[in-house]
Amino acid sequence: MATLENRPNTALLVVDVQNGVVEGAHERDAVVANIGSLVERARQERIPVVWVQHCDEGLAKGSEGWRIVPELTPGDTEPLVEKTYGDSFEETTLETVLAGLGVGRLVVVGAQTDACVRSTLHGALVRGYDTTLVSDAHTTEDQSAWGAPPPDQVIAHTNLYWTYQTAPGRTAGTVETKGVDFRGTS
């Protein structure tokens, strides 16, 4: 139901699952395992997997922190989009990549929940994509020293509000890893 014409396909969008981003993240290993299982399922079902990789002063291109975690390996033919802003669409090739794949629906996983994942979810929805967040396949680090809630609450709150997110002609929502249906509406 996306507002994008001739874009019937779904893609798995893997946002910033990099060493330096998820190093101290809440339930890191479980989240990375869930993402890994979704990547494998998408590949088996011939669903495009699109990787996003952040780069900035604290995450220098080519550094160990910048690299995608060793548990996950982008396929040789899978697009890799480099970004410097929270929203994976801002000043990147993401829209061009998705248009080329005929994608109008995104299943989003990754890190950090309260930064790049949240920005990308909103960026996708306002650009016309149906956007599903996998509720147990995104994470963030503890920012409570700076006044943020603990990470489990940040994740729970994001899942709560994205479950009920709406926009004209588009769908949004959340689903657990085990309930992801790349061909359907969940």
Stockholm file with secondary structure:
# STOCKHOLM 1.0

chainA/1-186         MATLENRPNTALLVVDVQNGVVEGAHERDAVVANIGSLVERARQERIPVVWVQHCDEGLAKGSEGWRIVPELTPGDTEPLVEKTYGDSFEETTLETVLAGLGVGRLVVVGAQTDACVRSTLHGALVRGYDTTLVSDAHTTEDQSAWGAPPPDQVIAHTNLYWTYQTAPGRTAGTVETKGVDFRGTS
#=GR chainA/1-186 SS CCSSTTCCEEEEEEECCBHHHHTTCTTHHHHHHHHHHHHHHHHHTTCCEEEEEECBTTBCTTSTTTSBCTTCCCCTTSCEEEESSSSTTTTSSHHHHHHHTTEEEEEEEEECIIIIIHHHHHHHHHTTCEEEEEEEEEECCCCGGGTCCCHHHHHHHHHHHHHTCCBTTBCEEEECGGGCCTTSCC
#=GC SS_cons         CCSSTTCCEEEEEEECCBHHHHTTCTTHHHHHHHHHHHHHHHHHTTCCEEEEEECBTTBCTTSTTTSBCTTCCCCTTSCEEEESSSSTTTTSSHHHHHHHTTEEEEEEEEECIIIIIHHHHHHHHHTTCEEEEEEEEEECCCCGGGTCCCHHHHHHHHHHHHHTCCBTTBCEEEECGGGCCTTSCC
//
